[in-house]
């Protein structure tokens, strides 16, 4: 197994794409820690699957927008797992609205969770990865961070910021043999789709070249690859997993 004895953190790993990534990393051999803020039951269910695969699992209550919570979680994982090799930043929210109706709270909260939340975790792991001279960081962004999206100025700005963060981190940590990449999904079939009108889902399908939406496993497979040594010469990249939706 390519990730045997590796230790990973997946933020927002209790549901959807995050859960699929956590399980896929465990299937590849990694021990996995998840954070949760609200979805404690779901997070425990994912970790139960991780442990069923024979890996160590850990659930930590932590708000990604809290600098202190992020540092405490990283410290706890290092203590309980004996080290840290992989960070997958995935936790995020959307709170949509056209710019002329968007409130300051809508803007601030999405940026605080989606962008500052990633900073909080990469800031906590960077000294560890730099000192040990190895590590993998994968940031989940979105094709809307590349192209923008009507009604999602806050979300698109946060996801675009993640792309810039990824490229800067790749330059800063490259000399320490740390790979930093981003994965940009298109529309993926998750629980979040339950609140999306069918006409918008059909529009997203029509944008793809396959005429279908992606599955969480499609994203997870790419993330696992980026966490293995097969990707050792890839850094600062943004890999779209969107069925051609962007093009």
PyMOL commands that set and color helices and strands:
alter all, ss='L'
color gray80, all
select helices_A, chain A and resi 16-27+40-52+67-81+104-132+144-147+153-176+191-195+198-207+216-227+229-231
alter helices_A, ss='H'
color red, helices_A
select strands_A, chain A and resi 7-10+31-36+57-61+86-89+135-142+178-185+188-189+214-215+238-241
alter strands_A, ss='S'
color yellow, strands_A
deselect
rebuild
show_as cartoon
